[in-house]
Amino acid sequence: GAFASLSLVVVSLPLAILVGTLLGVLPILLESSTVAEIFRFFSRLFLVTPVIVTGSIILLASTRIPFLSFPTTTILPSIALGINLAGVIGYNLDSHLMQSQFRAFYLALQARGVPRTRIFLRHFWPLSWIPLSQLLASQVGYIVTGVPVIETLFARPGLGRLLVLSILNKDAPVVQVVVALTSVCVVIATTGADVLQTFLDPRLRAERFD
């Protein structure tokens, strides 16, 4: 049960980061174009769509489209779980990169003739993961709370479905254990994000050593 839920989260996180990165970076590289606005539209759409809606749409599509029916064990539930996080990453990454255009060092690099694409990919995109690492940690709780919904929709065995069944059966000890495990996972993720942020930001390393 725990392994099934963990595999769902482990698969959904890289998918969300990959899709969110594309949704955040491509609109900046494409500048003011129709394609860039389409990416921004999907980023905001994913951001405001609840997990239960995304999961229901994907589950319905898997029953209607033949080639989507086979990977329902892990891939489709992981996509349903990670879509909202992809929207969060894409929206915040796009906003951060947009604001970076008004910083002094961007104007200085542009004045030296450095290509715009190189400025964003080499300088701004790595720096944008400093605040995004903390954002990802804050979203771990949302991902974990989405696991029971997805496991119930797709009839997957796991801790999330066990939690739902335990609540319906009024099995308080099991509910307490699952909630405690969830809390531990959130604390570990937040601590890991703090360590990662210290590693990524030299200013924080200097402050700690001072």
Beta strands, then each sheet from edge to edge (+ up, - down):
end
